Amino acid sequence: MRHEYYFLFITSCFIFAGCNAQSGRNINESSEIYTIDFEQGFDTEQQMFISEIADSVEYIELKTPDDIVITKIRSIIQADEYLMIHANHDVFLFHKKGQFIRQISARGQGPGEYSMSASIEVDRKKNEIVITDAHQFMFFDFEGNFLRSIKKENFNPYIGISDTMLWIGEVVSSANTKYKTVAISLQAGEDTLAYIHNSLYGIIKSDNIHYHLHLQVNFFYHEKDLLYFKGDMSNDTIWRISGISAKPYAFIDMGKYKMPVEYEPWYSSFETYQKHYDRYWSVCSMVEGNHHFFLLSNWREYAKDGRRDFGAYKTIVYDKDKNKSFAVKDKNGIGFTDDIQGGPPVWPRWSSDDYFINKIETEELLEKVSIGEYTPSPQLKELLSRIDDSSNDLIILMHRKK
């Protein structure tokens, strides 16, 4: 079965290379394509400490006006001294120590307002904030001023910026989508200047198309001034992007945990999918460090009422130096053991040049501490003494080892 997926991966690479041969700069930092053995990682558990990847851990209390509550956080971007937080379909700017600065625009129908924000990105060269909704990409400065918009009628909720290009991620859980991601100009918009082909395109066998946008999915991440594309949960190839040039960078070999195409609901039927799904996993998101890849994976399960339940997760680490994969778990759950602040297991959900980032609900943290599951440091104890279960989510900043 694995040979079939390697074939799809290689085919996709050649298709893109042919279409994008004149697309611009070439990336020659490394010709190595990492192969991440998911099956090995899934079946091999070991403990790992935060101090192995971070010098310090900070729990950031978000200080907001009384009428603003920060919960249901979808993404966090750290840029210089700022934290850009996308929470419950709104966008907020904070100082990285937690002081509230402003809300960026608001939901509405007026100029510079969004119907429902889908994703955010920061243009680090121009210090601009990009917010997407179902119809447009909107640009703001850090003062919250609306600058311009690019109309886009098709709902493409995930974006990444590289140089002057805006890369737009497609949901390709079915084979009716031609591209996994396309690039347009940040200034001119509309015209597709580069793309990554969907190798499954054109083999549709069923009219049953099922999309699901899971909150844990990250299509893009940044690392060392380059943009990386992971794509949706069904995509196993990571691409390294610079401007309009993209190259395969890593491949996730799911092994026996990869769902065969014939079981996907778009290929046969939803009933066939329901009979087989419980043996297979997907990778929701990925970030990268100097020596590791960090993969968040989930088991696709459906509850009896037909709603999808994502309650089961695995956190997989790939060690680049040792070419080894393993699942990270401590005695209290999945993630790195917090040997710095004594808090819960922590996982690098987002990243910047300075930090690995995650968040936690105050209710969950207080409950676990109260039953003695964690032994918080004096610094964390002091923070816990002034919050309650109705407080804003806490931001966890793990300062990366250099």
PyMOL commands that set and color helices and strands:
alter all, ss='L'
color gray80, all
select helices_A, chain A and resi 2-19+38-43+50-52+255-257+261-263+270-279+362-370+378-384
alter helices_A, ss='H'
color red, helices_A
select strands_A, chain A and resi 34-37+45-46+54-61+73-79+82-87+90-95+100-103+119-123+128-132+136-141+146-151+158-162+165-169+179-185+189-197+220-223+226-229+237-242+245-253+281-288+292-299+301-302+308-309+313-319+324-330+333-334+350-351+355-360+394-400
alter strands_A, ss='S'
color yellow, strands_A
deselect
rebuild
show_as cartoon
